[in-house]
Amino acid sequence: MNNEQLLVAVSGGADSVALLHMLRDSGVTAAHYNHGLRSEADSDEAFVAELCADWGVPLAVGRGDVAAEADKRGAGIEETARAMRYAFLEETRVSLGFGKIATAHNADDNAETVLLNLIRGAGTLGLTGIPPERGPIVRPILRLSRAEIAAYIREHNLRHIEDTSNRDPIYRRNFLRSEVIPLLKTLNPALTDAVTRLTGFLREDEEFLTSMAAEALKLHGRGSTFPAKFLLSMPKPVASRVCRLLVSALTGYPPELTGVDAMLDIAAGGNGRRRDLAGNLTAAKIRGRLVVTRKE
């Protein structure tokens, strides 16, 4: 495996075009996913193909019917599109034997994510925003603002496409971008920088507390179980992260805060208590241990 090789996700928008331009001389391969959601989807794909041909960058293309898949899953369009796009990127990375996938998230994307998570009542993890690196995903321009990326685009006279769905107020992120954040910037014009600093501080705290939880699991956990009495004796910030790690070991992603509270409640009760969790999981107290299993 060539662990130094990068697969660069390219939608054709300004951010991803700028990222590809920055990396094009380092032997990268581009990847474009056609979601089939917009009338311009095929022309977007053709634009990315032409751009990569002009720059001499190899291109991998994936396609899917996101609307049909969302209906099948009973999930939202945005959630399904993201899941299908990342699945394609990971499959392509593995098939090519590459080490990392680079995406073009920027500092403004991060600020929007933090505000969205704040609105829905996320915990500290949600307020850490978009991680600079997670697993095989790296985000090289996460600290750059949209204004800085736009300046780069103008400086190098780079062609790019505009995603019309980014202006549709039906999407919460677009409403934040066009209505809410401009108002917040009247209070603090450096809002994006302030959020970037905040996420950095919170990420350090999150990593420290999670490392304590991981060490406790290493010493006292058995598979997806943990002694309930010991769990309840721990400081809640660490205990809640033990619960999160138990779930993410089975699903690959952390539970909602309500799921963590449910697990701690189960641990505090008598043996035999049981509760269903999101993600097709069940938490139970068996012989003094908190046990997390898949329902099936």
Stockholm file with secondary structure:
# STOCKHOLM 1.0

chainA/1-296         MNNEQLLVAVSGGADSVALLHMLRDSGVTAAHYNHGLRSEADSDEAFVAELCADWGVPLAVGRGDVAAEADKRGAGIEETARAMRYAFLEETRVSLGFGKIATAHNADDNAETVLLNLIRGAGTLGLTGIPPERGPIVRPILRLSRAEIAAYIREHNLRHIEDTSNRDPIYRRNFLRSEVIPLLKTLNPALTDAVTRLTGFLREDEEFLTSMAAEALKLHGRGSTFPAKFLLSMPKPVASRVCRLLVSALTGYPPELTGVDAMLDIAAGGNGRRRDLAGNLTAAKIRGRLVVTRKE
#=GR chainA/1-296 SS CEEEEEEEECCSSHHHHHHHHHHGGGTCEEEEEECSCSTTHHHHHHHHHHHHHHHTCCEEEEECCHHHHHHHHTCCHHHHHHHHHHHHHHHHHHHHTEEEEECCCCHHHHHHHHHHHHHTTCCHHHHTCSCSEETTEECTTTTSCHHHHHHHHHHTTCCCCCCGGGGCTTSHHHHIIIIIHHHHHHHCTTHHHHHHHHHHHHHHHHHHHHHHHHHHHHHHCBTTEEEHHHHHHSCHHHHHHHHHHHHHHHHSSCCCHHHHHHHHHHHHSCTTCEEEETTTEEEEEETTEEEEEECC
#=GC SS_cons         CEEEEEEEECCSSHHHHHHHHHHGGGTCEEEEEECSCSTTHHHHHHHHHHHHHHHTCCEEEEECCHHHHHHHHTCCHHHHHHHHHHHHHHHHHHHHTEEEEECCCCHHHHHHHHHHHHHTTCCHHHHTCSCSEETTEECTTTTSCHHHHHHHHHHTTCCCCCCGGGGCTTSHHHHIIIIIHHHHHHHCTTHHHHHHHHHHHHHHHHHHHHHHHHHHHHHHCBTTEEEHHHHHHSCHHHHHHHHHHHHHHHHSSCCCHHHHHHHHHHHHSCTTCEEEETTTEEEEEETTEEEEEECC
//
